Amino acid sequence: MLKASLLALVTCAASLSAAEEITLGNYGQTLEQTSIYKSASTKAGKFYRAKQYQYLVVRAHNEKWTKVLMANNLWGYILTSKVAILPEQYKVQATRVTDLSSRAKAAWKGTTFKGTPYVWGGNDINRGIDCSAFVKTLYGEIGISLPRTAAEQAKVGMPIRRLEDLRAGDRLYFWEKKRNTIGHTGMYLGNGYFVHSSRGHDGVNTDKLTEKWQRILVAARR
């Protein structure tokens, strides 16, 4: 079996029990030394200079650009002419417990909406959405109904008391000092990363759960 390189996704498998598998994409391999860009443009900033024959995890591609999943859970883009897409699929383990497996899949599905603009009060996951509607929409697609606002959502579900107990798909809730209430939410991906719709990123993106975020993390729910 092929082994993914440093560019391949460091998955959330450690936070999920072995059983069902989730396919995250196909393996790809660079044909020559080439750059991984932050967006589908050679004028965009660069994440990384990949070596020849380096393995990647490919999520999507067209005639010009191939989207790959980076080790930090962000999207990267490589010229399609520079990569061979292999038939082998890249999979991670998911739990047999249906609701947890569904939540993990919902969180990962959220990463496919990267670039959807942040819109206060927005409910359209393709055209514009805020943080709580983003989480509500993804959970709704797996049959779990949540309240509309982050503060209301934080009251629903099983509390997770410790960071080390977080699993992919758990909901994270952050304090907003200016409004003196819970004002932001996202979904945990595993490996210390989460996905959210953020004004700071101008929309849907992934972030590392750094000390900055941990200081204002006031609730986690499953």
C-alpha positions in Angstrom: 0.0 0.0 0.0 1.3 3.4 -0.9 2.2 5.7 2.0 1.2 9.4 2.1 4.0 12.0 2.4 4.2 15.0 4.7 1.7 16.7 2.4 -0.9 14.0 3.0 -3.6 14.6 5.5 -2.7 13.9 9.1 -6.1 12.4 9.8 -8.5 12.3 12.7 -8.2 8.5 12.8 -6.6 8.7 16.3 -9.8 10.2 17.7 -12.1 7.5 16.1 -12.4 3.9 16.9 -11.5 1.3 14.2 -14.4 0.0 12.1 -16.1 1.7 9.2 -13.9 3.6 6.7 -14.3 7.0 5.3 -12.8 7.8 1.9 -11.1 11.2 1.8 -9.9 11.1 -1.7 -7.4 9.4 -4.0 -3.7 9.3 -3.8 -1.8 11.5 -6.2 1.9 11.7 -7.0 3.9 14.7 -8.3 5.5 14.2 -11.7 8.2 16.8 -11.0 9.2 19.4 -8.4 6.3 21.8 -8.1 4.5 24.3 -5.9 1.4 23.9 -3.8 -0.6 27.1 -4.0 -3.1 28.6 -1.5 -5.7 29.1 -4.3 -6.2 28.0 -7.9 -3.9 30.7 -9.3 -0.1 30.8 -9.9 -0.3 34.4 -8.6 -1.5 33.1 -5.2 0.8 32.5 -2.2 2.5 29.2 -1.9 2.1 26.6 0.9 4.9 24.4 0.0 7.4 23.3 -2.7 6.7 19.6 -3.3 9.5 17.2 -4.4 9.2 15.0 -7.5 7.3 11.8 -6.8 5.8 13.1 -3.6 2.4 11.5 -2.6 -0.6 13.7 -2.1 -4.3 13.3 -1.1 -6.4 14.5 -4.0 -9.9 15.7 -3.3 -11.0 17.1 -6.7 -9.5 18.2 -10.0 -10.3 19.7 -13.4 -8.2 20.3 -16.5 -6.0 23.0 -15.0 -6.1 22.5 -11.2 -6.1 19.7 -8.7 -7.2 20.3 -5.1 -5.2 18.5 -2.4 -5.6 18.1 1.4 -2.7 19.5 3.3 -1.2 18.2 6.6 -2.7 21.2 8.4 -6.2 20.4 7.0 -6.2 23.3 4.6 -6.8 23.0 0.9 -3.9 23.3 -1.5 -3.9 23.6 -5.2 -1.4 22.1 -7.7 -1.4 22.3 -11.5 -3.1 19.2 -12.9 -0.3 18.7 -15.4 2.2 18.3 -12.5 0.4 15.4 -10.7 -0.7 11.9 -11.6 -3.9 10.8 -9.9 -3.7 7.2 -8.8 -6.5 4.7 -8.5 -5.8 3.9 -4.8 -8.1 5.6 -2.4 -7.0 7.3 0.9 -9.2 6.1 3.8 -9.5 6.7 7.5 -11.2 4.7 10.2 -14.6 5.7 11.6 -16.6 4.4 14.5 -19.3 1.8 14.2 -21.6 4.0 16.3 -23.8 5.5 13.6 -24.3 9.0 15.1 -20.6 9.6 15.8 -19.6 8.3 12.3 -22.2 10.7 10.8 -20.9 13.6 12.8 -17.3 12.9 11.7 -18.5 12.8 8.0 -20.5 16.0 8.5 -17.4 17.8 9.9 -15.3 16.7 6.9 -18.1 17.6 4.5 -17.9 21.1 6.0 -14.3 21.5 4.7 -15.6 21.1 1.1 -17.4 24.5 1.5 -14.2 26.4 2.0 -14.5 29.8 0.4 -18.2 30.2 1.1 -18.5 33.8 2.3 -19.3 34.7 5.9 -22.6 36.5 6.1 -24.1 37.6 9.4 -27.5 35.9 9.6 -26.8 34.0 6.4 -28.2 30.5 6.0 -27.0 29.5 2.5 -24.0 27.2 2.8 -23.0 27.8 -0.9 -23.6 31.6 -1.1 -23.2 33.0 2.4 -23.5 31.7 5.9 -22.6 32.5 9.5 -21.0 30.2 12.1 -24.1 28.8 13.8 -26.0 28.3 10.6 -23.0 26.5 9.2 -23.0 24.0 12.1 -26.8 23.8 12.1 -26.9 23.0 8.4 -24.3 20.3 8.6 -25.9 18.6 11.6 -29.3 19.0 9.9 -28.0 16.9 6.9 -27.4 14.0 9.2 -30.8 14.3 10.9 -29.9 16.2 14.0 -31.8 19.4 14.6 -30.0 22.3 16.4 -31.2 25.7 17.6 -30.2 28.7 15.4 -27.7 30.6 17.5 -24.4 29.5 18.9 -25.5 30.3 22.5 -28.6 28.2 22.2 -26.7 25.3 20.5 -24.2 25.2 23.3 -27.0 24.0 25.7 -27.8 21.0 23.5 -26.0 17.6 23.5 -23.5 15.7 25.7 -20.9 18.0 27.3 -17.2 17.2 26.5 -15.1 18.4 29.5 -11.5 17.8 28.3 -9.8 18.7 25.1 -8.3 15.2 24.9 -11.8 13.7 24.8 -12.8 15.6 21.6 -13.8 13.5 18.6 -14.3 14.5 15.0 -17.7 16.0 14.6 -18.0 17.5 18.1 -19.2 21.1 18.3 -17.0 23.8 19.7 -18.4 27.0 21.3 -16.4 30.2 21.9 -16.9 33.2 24.1 -17.3 36.7 22.5 -16.1 39.3 25.0 -17.6 42.2 23.1 -21.1 40.8 23.4 -20.5 39.0 26.7 -22.0 35.7 25.4 -21.1 32.6 23.4 -20.8 34.1 19.9 -18.9 31.6 17.7 -19.0 27.9 16.9 -17.3 25.3 14.7 -16.9 21.6 14.3 -13.9 19.6 15.4 -12.0 17.7 12.7 -9.5 15.9 14.8 -5.7 16.3 15.1 -6.2 19.7 16.8 -8.1 21.3 13.9 -11.7 22.6 13.4 -13.8 23.9 10.6 -16.0 27.0 10.9 -17.5 30.0 9.1 -15.4 32.9 10.3 -15.4 36.7 9.7 -11.7 36.6 10.2 -11.3 34.3 7.3 -14.1 35.9 5.2 -15.9 32.6 5.3 -15.6 28.9 5.7 -12.1 27.7 6.5 -10.2 25.5 8.9 -8.1 26.6 11.9 -5.8 24.9 14.4 -7.3 24.9 18.0 -4.4 27.0 19.3 -4.0 28.5 22.8 -5.7 31.6 21.5 -8.8 29.6 20.6 -8.6 27.5 23.7 -8.7 30.5 26.0 -12.1 31.4 24.7 -13.4 27.9 24.3 -16.2 27.6 26.9 -18.2 24.6 25.7 -18.0 21.5 23.6 -20.9 19.3 22.8 -21.5 15.9 21.1 
